[in-house]
Amino acid sequence: MDKWECVICGYIYDPEQGDDTADIPAGTKWEDLPDDWACPICGAGKEDFQKVEG
């Protein structure tokens, strides 16, 4: 699964780990995150993330 990086603070959303702070379970793909999900570090929206290449 693709990882996504916040362009503001560098946080990496890893679908294999999910996001405990927002009760997002491990295995949740980027496209399945709620539209109002925000970076747990800086609060940036999904529009401020880019796919990590590699």
mmCIF entry with sequence, helices, sheets and N, C-alpha, C, O atoms, coordinates in Angstrom:
data_MODEL
# 
_entry.id   MODEL 
# 
_entity.id                         1 
_entity.type                       polymer 
_entity.pdbx_number_of_molecules   1 
# 
_entity_poly.entity_id                      1 
_entity_poly.type                           'polypeptide(L)' 
_entity_poly.nstd_linkage                   no 
_entity_poly.nstd_monomer                   no 
_entity_poly.pdbx_seq_one_letter_code       MDKWECVICGYIYDPEQGDDTADIPAGTKWEDLPDDWACPICGAGKEDFQKVEG 
_entity_poly.pdbx_seq_one_letter_code_can   MDKWECVICGYIYDPEQGDDTADIPAGTKWEDLPDDWACPICGAGKEDFQKVEG 
_entity_poly.pdbx_strand_id                 A 
# 
loop_
_entity_poly_seq.entity_id 
_entity_poly_seq.num 
_entity_poly_seq.mon_id 
_entity_poly_seq.hetero 
1 1  MET n 
1 2  ASP n 
1 3  LYS n 
1 4  TRP n 
1 5  GLU n 
1 6  CYS n 
1 7  VAL n 
1 8  ILE n 
1 9  CYS n 
1 10 GLY n 
1 11 TYR n 
1 12 ILE n 
1 13 TYR n 
1 14 ASP n 
1 15 PRO n 
1 16 GLU n 
1 17 GLN n 
1 18 GLY n 
1 19 ASP n 
1 20 ASP n 
1 21 THR n 
1 22 ALA n 
1 23 ASP n 
1 24 ILE n 
1 25 PRO n 
1 26 ALA n 
1 27 GLY n 
1 28 THR n 
1 29 LYS n 
1 30 TRP n 
1 31 GLU n 
1 32 ASP n 
1 33 LEU n 
1 34 PRO n 
1 35 ASP n 
1 36 ASP n 
1 37 TRP n 
1 38 ALA n 
1 39 CYS n 
1 40 PRO n 
1 41 ILE n 
1 42 CYS n 
1 43 GLY n 
1 44 ALA n 
1 45 GLY n 
1 46 LYS n 
1 47 GLU n 
1 48 ASP n 
1 49 PHE n 
1 50 GLN n 
1 51 LYS n 
1 52 VAL n 
1 53 GLU n 
1 54 GLY n 
# 
_struct_asym.id          A 
_struct_asym.entity_id   1 
# 
loop_
_struct_conf.conf_type_id 
_struct_conf.id 
_struct_conf.pdbx_PDB_helix_id 
_struct_conf.beg_label_comp_id 
_struct_conf.beg_label_asym_id 
_struct_conf.beg_label_seq_id 
_struct_conf.pdbx_beg_PDB_ins_code 
_struct_conf.end_label_comp_id 
_struct_conf.end_label_asym_id 
_struct_conf.end_label_seq_id 
_struct_conf.pdbx_end_PDB_ins_code 
_struct_conf.beg_auth_comp_id 
_struct_conf.beg_auth_asym_id 
_struct_conf.beg_auth_seq_id 
_struct_conf.end_auth_comp_id 
_struct_conf.end_auth_asym_id 
_struct_conf.end_auth_seq_id 
_struct_conf.pdbx_PDB_helix_class 
_struct_conf.details 
_struct_conf.pdbx_PDB_helix_length 
HELX_P HELX_P1 AA1 ASP A 20 ? ALA A 22 ? ASP A 20 ALA A 22 5 ? 3 
HELX_P HELX_P2 AA2 TRP A 30 ? ASP A 32 ? TRP A 30 ASP A 32 5 ? 3 
HELX_P HELX_P3 AA3 LYS A 46 ? ASP A 48 ? LYS A 46 ASP A 48 5 ? 3 
# 
_struct_conf_type.id          HELX_P 
_struct_conf_type.criteria    ? 
_struct_conf_type.reference   ? 
# 
_struct_sheet.id               AA1 
_struct_sheet.type             ? 
_struct_sheet.number_strands   3 
_struct_sheet.details          ? 
# 
loop_
_struct_sheet_order.sheet_id 
_struct_sheet_order.range_id_1 
_struct_sheet_order.range_id_2 
_struct_sheet_order.offset 
_struct_sheet_order.sense 
AA1 1 2 ? anti-parallel 
AA1 2 3 ? anti-parallel 
# 
loop_
_struct_sheet_range.sheet_id 
_struct_sheet_range.id 
_struct_sheet_range.beg_label_comp_id 
_struct_sheet_range.beg_label_asym_id 
_struct_sheet_range.beg_label_seq_id 
_struct_sheet_range.pdbx_beg_PDB_ins_code 
_struct_sheet_range.end_label_comp_id 
_struct_sheet_range.end_label_asym_id 
_struct_sheet_range.end_label_seq_id 
_struct_sheet_range.pdbx_end_PDB_ins_code 
_struct_sheet_range.beg_auth_comp_id 
_struct_sheet_range.beg_auth_asym_id 
_struct_sheet_range.beg_auth_seq_id 
_struct_sheet_range.end_auth_comp_id 
_struct_sheet_range.end_auth_asym_id 
_struct_sheet_range.end_auth_seq_id 
AA1 1 ILE A 12 ? TYR A 13 ? ILE A 12 TYR A 13 
AA1 2 TRP A 4  ? CYS A 6  ? TRP A 4  CYS A 6  
AA1 3 PHE A 49 ? LYS A 51 ? PHE A 49 LYS A 51 
# 
loop_
_atom_site.group_PDB 
_atom_site.id 
_atom_site.type_symbol 
_atom_site.label_atom_id 
_atom_site.label_alt_id 
_atom_site.label_comp_id 
_atom_site.label_asym_id 
_atom_site.label_entity_id 
_atom_site.label_seq_id 
_atom_site.pdbx_PDB_ins_code 
_atom_site.Cartn_x 
_atom_site.Cartn_y 
_atom_site.Cartn_z 
_atom_site.occupancy 
_atom_site.B_iso_or_equiv 
_atom_site.pdbx_formal_charge 
_atom_site.auth_seq_id 
_atom_site.auth_comp_id 
_atom_site.auth_asym_id 
_atom_site.auth_atom_id 
_atom_site.pdbx_PDB_model_num 
ATOM 1   N N  . MET A 1 1  ? 0.835   -1.190 0.000  1.00 0.00 ? 1  MET A N  1 
ATOM 2   C CA . MET A 1 1  ? 0.000   0.000  0.000  1.00 0.00 ? 1  MET A CA 1 
ATOM 3   C C  . MET A 1 1  ? 0.876   1.249  0.000  1.00 0.00 ? 1  MET A C  1 
ATOM 4   O O  . MET A 1 1  ? 1.960   1.267  0.584  1.00 0.00 ? 1  MET A O  1 
ATOM 5   N N  . ASP A 1 2  ? 0.385   2.288  -0.665 1.00 0.00 ? 2  ASP A N  1 
ATOM 6   C CA . ASP A 1 2  ? 1.142   3.526  -0.780 1.00 0.00 ? 2  ASP A CA 1 
ATOM 7   C C  . ASP A 1 2  ? 1.145   4.300  0.536  1.00 0.00 ? 2  ASP A C  1 
ATOM 8   O O  . ASP A 1 2  ? 0.157   4.318  1.270  1.00 0.00 ? 2  ASP A O  1 
ATOM 9   N N  . LYS A 1 3  ? 2.270   4.932  0.811  1.00 0.00 ? 3  LYS A N  1 
ATOM 10  C CA . LYS A 1 3  ? 2.396   5.826  1.954  1.00 0.00 ? 3  LYS A CA 1 
ATOM 11  C C  . LYS A 1 3  ? 2.246   7.255  1.453  1.00 0.00 ? 3  LYS A C  1 
ATOM 12  O O  . LYS A 1 3  ? 2.537   7.550  0.293  1.00 0.00 ? 3  LYS A O  1 
ATOM 13  N N  . TRP A 1 4  ? 1.789   8.137  2.333  1.00 0.00 ? 4  TRP A N  1 
ATOM 14  C CA . TRP A 1 4  ? 1.549   9.529  1.978  1.00 0.00 ? 4  TRP A CA 1 
ATOM 15  C C  . TRP A 1 4  ? 2.238   10.435 2.988  1.00 0.00 ? 4  TRP A C  1 
ATOM 16  O O  . TRP A 1 4  ? 2.185   10.185 4.192  1.00 0.00 ? 4  TRP A O  1 
ATOM 17  N N  . GLU A 1 5  ? 2.893   11.504 2.486  1.00 0.00 ? 5  GLU A N  1 
ATOM 18  C CA . GLU A 1 5  ? 3.647   12.412 3.342  1.00 0.00 ? 5  GLU A CA 1 
ATOM 19  C C  . GLU A 1 5  ? 3.000   13.790 3.390  1.00 0.00 ? 5  GLU A C  1 
ATOM 20  O O  . GLU A 1 5  ? 2.607   14.342 2.363  1.00 0.00 ? 5  GLU A O  1 
ATOM 21  N N  . CYS A 1 6  ? 2.895   14.338 4.605  1.00 0.00 ? 6  CYS A N  1 
ATOM 22  C CA . CYS A 1 6  ? 2.409   15.703 4.778  1.00 0.00 ? 6  CYS A CA 1 
ATOM 23  C C  . CYS A 1 6  ? 3.507   16.659 4.294  1.00 0.00 ? 6  CYS A C  1 
ATOM 24  O O  . CYS A 1 6  ? 4.641   16.604 4.769  1.00 0.00 ? 6  CYS A O  1 
ATOM 25  N N  . VAL A 1 7  ? 3.157   17.532 3.346  1.00 0.00 ? 7  VAL A N  1 
ATOM 26  C CA . VAL A 1 7  ? 4.162   18.452 2.809  1.00 0.00 ? 7  VAL A CA 1 
ATOM 27  C C  . VAL A 1 7  ? 4.473   19.585 3.779  1.00 0.00 ? 7  VAL A C  1 
ATOM 28  O O  . VAL A 1 7  ? 5.430   20.331 3.573  1.00 0.00 ? 7  VAL A O  1 
ATOM 29  N N  . ILE A 1 8  ? 3.678   19.722 4.830  1.00 0.00 ? 8  ILE A N  1 
ATOM 30  C CA . ILE A 1 8  ? 3.892   20.788 5.799  1.00 0.00 ? 8  ILE A CA 1 
ATOM 31  C C  . ILE A 1 8  ? 4.847   20.346 6.911  1.00 0.00 ? 8  ILE A C  1 
ATOM 32  O O  . ILE A 1 8  ? 5.790   21.065 7.240  1.00 0.00 ? 8  ILE A O  1 
ATOM 33  N N  . CYS A 1 9  ? 4.606   19.163 7.491  1.00 0.00 ? 9  CYS A N  1 
ATOM 34  C CA . CYS A 1 9  ? 5.425   18.765 8.649  1.00 0.00 ? 9  CYS A CA 1 
ATOM 35  C C  . CYS A 1 9  ? 6.234   17.488 8.436  1.00 0.00 ? 9  CYS A C  1 
ATOM 36  O O  . CYS A 1 9  ? 7.101   17.167 9.249  1.00 0.00 ? 9  CYS A O  1 
ATOM 37  N N  . GLY A 1 10 ? 5.962   16.754 7.349  1.00 0.00 ? 10 GLY A N  1 
ATOM 38  C CA . GLY A 1 10 ? 6.740   15.555 7.061  1.00 0.00 ? 10 GLY A CA 1 
ATOM 39  C C  . GLY A 1 10 ? 6.173   14.268 7.636  1.00 0.00 ? 10 GLY A C  1 
ATOM 40  O O  . GLY A 1 10 ? 6.763   13.202 7.460  1.00 0.00 ? 10 GLY A O  1 
ATOM 41  N N  . TYR A 1 11 ? 5.026   14.351 8.327  1.00 0.00 ? 11 TYR A N  1 
ATOM 42  C CA . TYR A 1 11 ? 4.386   13.135 8.856  1.00 0.00 ? 11 TYR A CA 1 
ATOM 43  C C  . TYR A 1 11 ? 4.086   12.178 7.707  1.00 0.00 ? 11 TYR A C  1 
ATOM 44  O O  . TYR A 1 11 ? 3.636   12.603 6.643  1.00 0.00 ? 11 TYR A O  1 
ATOM 45  N N  . ILE A 1 12 ? 4.333   10.893 7.919  1.00 0.00 ? 12 ILE A N  1 
ATOM 46  C CA . ILE A 1 12 ? 4.039   9.870  6.915  1.00 0.00 ? 12 ILE A CA 1 
ATOM 47  C C  . ILE A 1 12 ? 2.823   9.061  7.365  1.00 0.00 ? 12 ILE A C  1 
ATOM 48  O O  . ILE A 1 12 ? 2.836   8.446  8.431  1.00 0.00 ? 12 ILE A O  1 
ATOM 49  N N  . TYR A 1 13 ? 1.769   9.069  6.540  1.00 0.00 ? 13 TYR A N  1 
ATOM 50  C CA . TYR A 1 13 ? 0.635   8.182  6.801  1.00 0.00 ? 13 TYR A CA 1 
ATOM 51  C C  . TYR A 1 13 ? 0.964   6.831  6.172  1.00 0.00 ? 13 TYR A C  1 
ATOM 52  O O  . TYR A 1 13 ? 1.137   6.721  4.958  1.00 0.00 ? 13 TYR A O  1 
ATOM 53  N N  . ASP A 1 14 ? 1.046   5.811  7.017  1.00 0.00 ? 14 ASP A N  1 
ATOM 54  C CA . ASP A 1 14 ? 1.335   4.450  6.571  1.00 0.00 ? 14 ASP A CA 1 
ATOM 55  C C  . ASP A 1 14 ? 0.072   3.623  6.763  1.00 0.00 ? 14 ASP A C  1 
ATOM 56  O O  . ASP A 1 14 ? -0.325  3.364  7.899  1.00 0.00 ? 14 ASP A O  1 
ATOM 57  N N  . PRO A 1 15 ? -0.573  3.202  5.667  1.00 0.00 ? 15 PRO A N  1 
ATOM 58  C CA . PRO A 1 15 ? -1.815  2.440  5.773  1.00 0.00 ? 15 PRO A CA 1 
ATOM 59  C C  . PRO A 1 15 ? -1.673  1.159  6.583  1.00 0.00 ? 15 PRO A C  1 
ATOM 60  O O  . PRO A 1 15 ? -2.644  0.691  7.178  1.00 0.00 ? 15 PRO A O  1 
ATOM 61  N N  . GLU A 1 16 ? -0.483  0.594  6.609  1.00 0.00 ? 16 GLU A N  1 
ATOM 62  C CA . GLU A 1 16 ? -0.284  -0.638 7.366  1.00 0.00 ? 16 GLU A CA 1 
ATOM 63  C C  . GLU A 1 16 ? -0.351  -0.392 8.870  1.00 0.00 ? 16 GLU A C  1 
ATOM 64  O O  . GLU A 1 16 ? -0.552  -1.327 9.645  1.00 0.00 ? 16 GLU A O  1 
ATOM 65  N N  . GLN A 1 17 ? -0.181  0.880  9.290  1.00 0.00 ? 17 GLN A N  1 
ATOM 66  C CA . GLN A 1 17 ? -0.233  1.221  10.710 1.00 0.00 ? 17 GLN A CA 1 
ATOM 67  C C  . GLN A 1 17 ? -1.504  1.967  11.092 1.00 0.00 ? 17 GLN A C  1 
ATOM 68  O O  . GLN A 1 17 ? -1.907  1.944  12.255 1.00 0.00 ? 17 GLN A O  1 
ATOM 69  N N  . GLY A 1 18 ? -2.142  2.628  10.126 1.00 0.00 ? 18 GLY A N  1 
ATOM 70  C CA . GLY A 1 18 ? -3.327  3.418  10.427 1.00 0.00 ? 18 GLY A CA 1 
ATOM 71  C C  . GLY A 1 18 ? -2.964  4.669  11.218 1.00 0.00 ? 18 GLY A C  1 
ATOM 72  O O  . GLY A 1 18 ? -1.831  5.146  11.156 1.00 0.00 ? 18 GLY A O  1 
ATOM 73  N N  . ASP A 1 19 ? -3.941  5.198  11.967 1.00 0.00 ? 19 ASP A N  1 
ATOM 74  C CA . ASP A 1 19 ? -3.729  6.409  12.770 1.00 0.00 ? 19 ASP A CA 1 
ATOM 75  C C  . ASP A 1 19 ? -4.505  6.261  14.070 1.00 0.00 ? 19 ASP A C  1 
ATOM 76  O O  . ASP A 1 19 ? -5.714  6.488  14.120 1.00 0.00 ? 19 ASP A O  1 
ATOM 77  N N  . ASP A 1 20 ? -3.789  5.876  15.119 1.00 0.00 ? 20 ASP A N  1 
ATOM 78  C CA . ASP A 1 20 ? -4.421  5.664  16.424 1.00 0.00 ? 20 ASP A CA 1 
ATOM 79  C C  . ASP A 1 20 ? -5.097  6.922  16.960 1.00 0.00 ? 20 ASP A C  1 
ATOM 80  O O  . ASP A 1 20 ? -6.113  6.834  17.650 1.00 0.00 ? 20 ASP A O  1 
ATOM 81  N N  . THR A 1 21 ? -4.540  8.094  16.648 1.00 0.00 ? 21 THR A N  1 
ATOM 82  C CA . THR A 1 21 ? -5.082  9.336  17.196 1.00 0.00 ? 21 THR A CA 1 
ATOM 83  C C  . THR A 1 21 ? -6.480  9.637  16.658 1.00 0.00 ? 21 THR A C  1 
ATOM 84  O O  . THR A 1 21 ? -7.245  10.362 17.293 1.00 0.00 ? 21 THR A O  1 
ATOM 85  N N  . ALA A 1 22 ? -6.814  9.088  15.498 1.00 0.00 ? 22 ALA A N  1 
ATOM 86  C CA . ALA A 1 22 ? -8.126  9.327  14.888 1.00 0.00 ? 22 ALA A CA 1 
ATOM 87  C C  . ALA A 1 22 ? -8.943  8.042  14.781 1.00 0.00 ? 22 ALA A C  1 
ATOM 88  O O  . ALA A 1 22 ? -9.930  7.985  14.047 1.00 0.00 ? 22 ALA A O  1 
ATOM 89  N N  . ASP A 1 23 ? -8.522  7.002  15.522 1.00 0.00 ? 23 ASP A N  1 
ATOM 90  C CA . ASP A 1 23 ? -9.217  5.709  15.484 1.00 0.00 ? 23 ASP A CA 1 
ATOM 91  C C  . ASP A 1 23 ? -9.328  5.132  14.073 1.00 0.00 ? 23 ASP A C  1 
ATOM 92  O O  . ASP A 1 23 ? -10.339 4.530  13.712 1.00 0.00 ? 23 ASP A O  1 
ATOM 93  N N  . ILE A 1 24 ? -8.265  5.327  13.281 1.00 0.00 ? 24 ILE A N  1 
ATOM 94  C CA . ILE A 1 24 ? -8.186  4.751  11.938 1.00 0.00 ? 24 ILE A CA 1 
ATOM 95  C C  . ILE A 1 24 ? -7.427  3.432  12.072 1.00 0.00 ? 24 ILE A C  1 
ATOM 96  O O  . ILE A 1 24 ? -6.244  3.433  12.411 1.00 0.00 ? 24 ILE A O  1 
ATOM 97  N N  . PRO A 1 25 ? -8.093  2.311  11.812 1.00 0.00 ? 25 PRO A N  1 
ATOM 98  C CA . PRO A 1 25 ? -7.432  1.012  12.021 1.00 0.00 ? 25 PRO A CA 1 
ATOM 99  C C  . PRO A 1 25 ? -6.337  0.725  10.991 1.00 0.00 ? 25 PRO A C  1 
ATOM 100 O O  . PRO A 1 25 ? -6.359  1.242  9.874  1.00 0.00 ? 25 PRO A O  1 
ATOM 101 N N  . ALA A 1 26 ? -5.386  -0.108 11.394 1.00 0.00 ? 26 ALA A N  1 
ATOM 102 C CA . ALA A 1 26 ? -4.344  -0.564 10.478 1.00 0.00 ? 26 ALA A CA 1 
ATOM 103 C C  . ALA A 1 26 ? -5.013  -1.211 9.275  1.00 0.00 ? 26 ALA A C  1 
ATOM 104 O O  . ALA A 1 26 ? -6.030  -1.892 9.409  1.00 0.00 ? 26 ALA A O  1 
ATOM 105 N N  . GLY A 1 27 ? -4.436  -0.994 8.103  1.00 0.00 ? 27 GLY A N  1 
ATOM 106 C CA . GLY A 1 27 ? -4.983  -1.561 6.877  1.00 0.00 ? 27 GLY A CA 1 
ATOM 107 C C  . GLY A 1 27 ? -5.908  -0.614 6.125  1.00 0.00 ? 27 GLY A C  1 
ATOM 108 O O  . GLY A 1 27 ? -6.440  -0.977 5.075  1.00 0.00 ? 27 GLY A O  1 
ATOM 109 N N  . THR A 1 28 ? -6.111  0.608  6.649  1.00 0.00 ? 28 THR A N  1 
ATOM 110 C CA . THR A 1 28 ? -6.987  1.583  5.994  1.00 0.00 ? 28 THR A CA 1 
ATOM 111 C C  . THR A 1 28 ? -6.222  2.295  4.884  1.00 0.00 ? 28 THR A C  1 
ATOM 112 O O  . THR A 1 28 ? -5.253  3.006  5.147  1.00 0.00 ? 28 THR A O  1 
ATOM 113 N N  . LYS A 1 29 ? -6.658  2.102  3.651  1.00 0.00 ? 29 LYS A N  1 
ATOM 114 C CA . LYS A 1 29 ? -6.018  2.743  2.499  1.00 0.00 ? 29 LYS A CA 1 
ATOM 115 C C  . LYS A 1 29 ? -6.263  4.249  2.533  1.00 0.00 ? 29 LYS A C  1 
ATOM 116 O O  . LYS A 1 29 ? -7.232  4.724  3.126  1.00 0.00 ? 29 LYS A O  1 
ATOM 117 N N  . TRP A 1 30 ? -5.367  4.984  1.888  1.00 0.00 ? 30 TRP A N  1 
ATOM 118 C CA . TRP A 1 30 ? -5.465  6.452  1.820  1.00 0.00 ? 30 TRP A CA 1 
ATOM 119 C C  . TRP A 1 30 ? -6.826  6.878  1.289  1.00 0.00 ? 30 TRP A C  1 
ATOM 120 O O  . TRP A 1 30 ? -7.471  7.765  1.850  1.00 0.00 ? 30 TRP A O  1 
ATOM 121 N N  . GLU A 1 31 ? -7.256  6.249  0.213  1.00 0.00 ? 31 GLU A N  1 
ATOM 122 C CA . GLU A 1 31 ? -8.521  6.651  -0.406 1.00 0.00 ? 31 GLU A CA 1 
ATOM 123 C C  . GLU A 1 31 ? -9.734  6.323  0.463  1.00 0.00 ? 31 GLU A C  1 
ATOM 124 O O  . GLU A 1 31 ? -10.829 6.825  0.210  1.00 0.00 ? 31 GLU A O  1 
ATOM 125 N N  . ASP A 1 32 ? -9.550  5.492  1.475  1.00 0.00 ? 32 ASP A N  1 
ATOM 126 C CA . ASP A 1 32 ? -10.647 5.140  2.378  1.00 0.00 ? 32 ASP A CA 1 
ATOM 127 C C  . ASP A 1 32 ? -10.679 6.001  3.645  1.00 0.00 ? 32 ASP A C  1 
ATOM 128 O O  . ASP A 1 32 ? -11.584 5.863  4.467  1.00 0.00 ? 32 ASP A O  1 
ATOM 129 N N  . LEU A 1 33 ? -9.681  6.895  3.803  1.00 0.00 ? 33 LEU A N  1 
ATOM 130 C CA . LEU A 1 33 ? -9.715  7.810  4.944  1.00 0.00 ? 33 LEU A CA 1 
ATOM 131 C C  . LEU A 1 33 ? -10.876 8.783  4.770  1.00 0.00 ? 33 LEU A C  1 
ATOM 132 O O  . LEU A 1 33 ? -11.200 9.154  3.642  1.00 0.00 ? 33 LEU A O  1 
ATOM 133 N N  . PRO A 1 34 ? -11.508 9.203  5.863  1.00 0.00 ? 34 PRO A N  1 
ATOM 134 C CA . PRO A 1 34 ? -12.583 10.196 5.751  1.00 0.00 ? 34 PRO A CA 1 
ATOM 135 C C  . PRO A 1 34 ? -12.058 11.489 5.124  1.00 0.00 ? 34 PRO A C  1 
ATOM 136 O O  . PRO A 1 34 ? -10.890 11.835 5.299  1.00 0.00 ? 34 PRO A O  1 
ATOM 137 N N  . ASP A 1 35 ? -12.915 12.199 4.397  1.00 0.00 ? 35 ASP A N  1 
ATOM 138 C CA . ASP A 1 35 ? -12.499 13.443 3.752  1.00 0.00 ? 35 ASP A CA 1 
ATOM 139 C C  . ASP A 1 35 ? -12.028 14.492 4.749  1.00 0.00 ? 35 ASP A C  1 
ATOM 140 O O  . ASP A 1 35 ? -11.222 15.358 4.409  1.00 0.00 ? 35 ASP A O  1 
ATOM 141 N N  . ASP A 1 36 ? -12.531 14.415 5.986  1.00 0.00 ? 36 ASP A N  1 
ATOM 142 C CA . ASP A 1 36 ? -12.149 15.408 6.986  1.00 0.00 ? 36 ASP A CA 1 
ATOM 143 C C  . ASP A 1 36 ? -10.990 14.949 7.874  1.00 0.00 ? 36 ASP A C  1 
ATOM 144 O O  . ASP A 1 36 ? -10.676 15.598 8.872  1.00 0.00 ? 36 ASP A O  1 
ATOM 145 N N  . TRP A 1 37 ? -10.354 13.824 7.508  1.00 0.00 ? 37 TRP A N  1 
ATOM 146 C CA . TRP A 1 37 ? -9.190  13.370 8.258  1.00 0.00 ? 37 TRP A CA 1 
ATOM 147 C C  . TRP A 1 37 ? -8.096  14.422 8.149  1.00 0.00 ? 37 TRP A C  1 
ATOM 148 O O  . TRP A 1 37 ? -7.941  15.055 7.105  1.00 0.00 ? 37 TRP A O  1 
ATOM 149 N N  . ALA A 1 38 ? -7.337  14.611 9.227  1.00 0.00 ? 38 ALA A N  1 
ATOM 150 C CA . ALA A 1 38 ? -6.271  15.612 9.240  1.00 0.00 ? 38 ALA A CA 1 
ATOM 151 C C  . ALA A 1 38 ? -4.992  15.004 9.816  1.00 0.00 ? 38 ALA A C  1 
ATOM 152 O O  . ALA A 1 38 ? -5.030  14.049 10.592 1.00 0.00 ? 38 ALA A O  1 
ATOM 153 N N  . CYS A 1 39 ? -3.879  15.574 9.420  1.00 0.00 ? 39 CYS A N  1 
ATOM 154 C CA . CYS A 1 39 ? -2.573  15.152 9.919  1.00 0.00 ? 39 CYS A CA 1 
ATOM 155 C C  . CYS A 1 39 ? -2.575  15.204 11.450 1.00 0.00 ? 39 CYS A C  1 
ATOM 156 O O  . CYS A 1 39 ? -2.932  16.231 12.026 1.00 0.00 ? 39 CYS A O  1 
ATOM 157 N N  . PRO A 1 40 ? -2.184  14.122 12.111 1.00 0.00 ? 40 PRO A N  1 
ATOM 158 C CA . PRO A 1 40 ? -2.196  14.121 13.578 1.00 0.00 ? 40 PRO A CA 1 
ATOM 159 C C  . PRO A 1 40 ? -1.113  14.998 14.201 1.00 0.00 ? 40 PRO A C  1 
ATOM 160 O O  . PRO A 1 40 ? -1.151  15.262 15.403 1.00 0.00 ? 40 PRO A O  1 
ATOM 161 N N  . ILE A 1 41 ? -0.160  15.448 13.411 1.00 0.00 ? 41 ILE A N  1 
ATOM 162 C CA . ILE A 1 41 ? 0.917   16.291 13.926 1.00 0.00 ? 41 ILE A CA 1 
ATOM 163 C C  . ILE A 1 41 ? 0.580   17.784 13.783 1.00 0.00 ? 41 ILE A C  1 
ATOM 164 O O  . ILE A 1 41 ? 0.649   18.536 14.755 1.00 0.00 ? 41 ILE A O  1 
ATOM 165 N N  . CYS A 1 42 ? 0.215   18.203 12.562 1.00 0.00 ? 42 CYS A N  1 
ATOM 166 C CA . CYS A 1 42 ? 0.022   19.633 12.314 1.00 0.00 ? 42 CYS A CA 1 
ATOM 167 C C  . CYS A 1 42 ? -1.407  20.026 11.941 1.00 0.00 ? 42 CYS A C  1 
ATOM 168 O O  . CYS A 1 42 ? -1.717  21.215 11.854 1.00 0.00 ? 42 CYS A O  1 
ATOM 169 N N  . GLY A 1 43 ? -2.282  19.039 11.720 1.00 0.00 ? 43 GLY A N  1 
ATOM 170 C CA . GLY A 1 43 ? -3.676  19.339 11.405 1.00 0.00 ? 43 GLY A CA 1 
ATOM 171 C C  . GLY A 1 43 ? -3.964  19.630 9.945  1.00 0.00 ? 43 GLY A C  1 
ATOM 172 O O  . GLY A 1 43 ? -5.076  20.036 9.604  1.00 0.00 ? 43 GLY A O  1 
ATOM 173 N N  . ALA A 1 44 ? -2.983  19.431 9.076  1.00 0.00 ? 44 ALA A N  1 
ATOM 174 C CA . ALA A 1 44 ? -3.180  19.671 7.642  1.00 0.00 ? 44 ALA A CA 1 
ATOM 175 C C  . ALA A 1 44 ? -4.203  18.687 7.081  1.00 0.00 ? 44 ALA A C  1 
ATOM 176 O O  . ALA A 1 44 ? -4.328  17.559 7.559  1.00 0.00 ? 44 ALA A O  1 
ATOM 177 N N  . GLY A 1 45 ? -4.928  19.130 6.064  1.00 0.00 ? 45 GLY A N  1 
ATOM 178 C CA . GLY A 1 45 ? -5.910  18.274 5.418  1.00 0.00 ? 45 GLY A CA 1 
ATOM 179 C C  . GLY A 1 45 ? -5.282  17.342 4.396  1.00 0.00 ? 45 GLY A C  1 
ATOM 180 O O  . GLY A 1 45 ? -4.099  17.455 4.077  1.00 0.00 ? 45 GLY A O  1 
ATOM 181 N N  . LYS A 1 46 ? -6.092  16.420 3.887  1.00 0.00 ? 46 LYS A N  1 
ATOM 182 C CA . LYS A 1 46 ? -5.589  15.436 2.923  1.00 0.00 ? 46 LYS A CA 1 
ATOM 183 C C  . LYS A 1 46 ? -4.995  16.083 1.675  1.00 0.00 ? 46 LYS A C  1 
ATOM 184 O O  . LYS A 1 46 ? -4.133  15.501 1.017  1.00 0.00 ? 46 LYS A O  1 
ATOM 185 N N  . GLU A 1 47 ? -5.462  17.293 1.352  1.00 0.00 ? 47 GLU A N  1 
ATOM 186 C CA . GLU A 1 47 ? -4.950  17.995 0.164  1.00 0.00 ? 47 GLU A CA 1 
ATOM 187 C C  . GLU A 1 47 ? -3.494  18.403 0.324  1.00 0.00 ? 47 GLU A C  1 
ATOM 188 O O  . GLU A 1 47 ? -2.827  18.736 -0.657 1.00 0.00 ? 47 GLU A O  1 
ATOM 189 N N  . ASP A 1 48 ? -2.999  18.379 1.557  1.00 0.00 ? 48 ASP A N  1 
ATOM 190 C CA . ASP A 1 48 ? -1.611  18.777 1.822  1.00 0.00 ? 48 ASP A CA 1 
ATOM 191 C C  . ASP A 1 48 ? -0.675  17.568 1.926  1.00 0.00 ? 48 ASP A C  1 
ATOM 192 O O  . ASP A 1 48 ? 0.412   17.678 2.493  1.00 0.00 ? 48 ASP A O  1 
ATOM 193 N N  . PHE A 1 49 ? -1.085  16.423 1.389  1.00 0.00 ? 49 PHE A N  1 
ATOM 194 C CA . PHE A 1 49 ? -0.280  15.218 1.388  1.00 0.00 ? 49 PHE A CA 1 
ATOM 195 C C  . PHE A 1 49 ? 0.085   14.845 -0.043 1.00 0.00 ? 49 PHE A C  1 
ATOM 196 O O  . PHE A 1 49 ? -0.669  15.115 -0.978 1.00 0.00 ? 49 PHE A O  1 
ATOM 197 N N  . GLN A 1 50 ? 1.244   14.225 -0.202 1.00 0.00 ? 50 GLN A N  1 
ATOM 198 C CA . GLN A 1 50 ? 1.638   13.687 -1.503 1.00 0.00 ? 50 GLN A CA 1 
ATOM 199 C C  . GLN A 1 50 ? 2.104   12.255 -1.325 1.00 0.00 ? 50 GLN A C  1 
ATOM 200 O O  . GLN A 1 50 ? 2.648   11.877 -0.287 1.00 0.00 ? 50 GLN A O  1 
ATOM 201 N N  . LYS A 1 51 ? 1.876   11.468 -2.369 1.00 0.00 ? 51 LYS A N  1 
ATOM 202 C CA . LYS A 1 51 ? 2.268   10.065 -2.320 1.00 0.00 ? 51 LYS A CA 1 
ATOM 203 C C  . LYS A 1 51 ? 3.784   9.947  -2.258 1.00 0.00 ? 51 LYS A C  1 
ATOM 204 O O  . LYS A 1 51 ? 4.502   10.638 -2.979 1.00 0.00 ? 51 LYS A O  1 
ATOM 205 N N  . VAL A 1 52 ? 4.261   9.064  -1.389 1.00 0.00 ? 52 VAL A N  1 
ATOM 206 C CA . VAL A 1 52 ? 5.691   8.812  -1.268 1.00 0.00 ? 52 VAL A CA 1 
ATOM 207 C C  . VAL A 1 52 ? 6.083   7.843  -2.388 1.00 0.00 ? 52 VAL A C  1 
ATOM 208 O O  . VAL A 1 52 ? 5.540   6.744  -2.489 1.00 0.00 ? 52 VAL A O  1 
ATOM 209 N N  . GLU A 1 53 ? 7.016   8.259  -3.209 1.00 0.00 ? 53 GLU A N  1 
ATOM 210 C CA . GLU A 1 53 ? 7.474   7.416  -4.314 1.00 0.00 ? 53 GLU A CA 1 
ATOM 211 C C  . GLU A 1 53 ? 8.513   6.434  -3.810 1.00 0.00 ? 53 GLU A C  1 
ATOM 212 O O  . GLU A 1 53 ? 9.308   6.739  -2.922 1.00 0.00 ? 53 GLU A O  1 
ATOM 213 N N  . GLY A 1 54 ? 8.487   5.246  -4.398 1.00 0.00 ? 54 GLY A N  1 
ATOM 214 C CA . GLY A 1 54 ? 9.501   4.272  -4.043 1.00 0.00 ? 54 GLY A CA 1 
ATOM 215 C C  . GLY A 1 54 ? 8.911   3.117  -3.424 1.00 0.00 ? 54 GLY A C  1 
ATOM 216 O O  . GLY A 1 54 ? 9.624   2.184  -3.055 1.00 0.00 ? 54 GLY A O  1 
# 
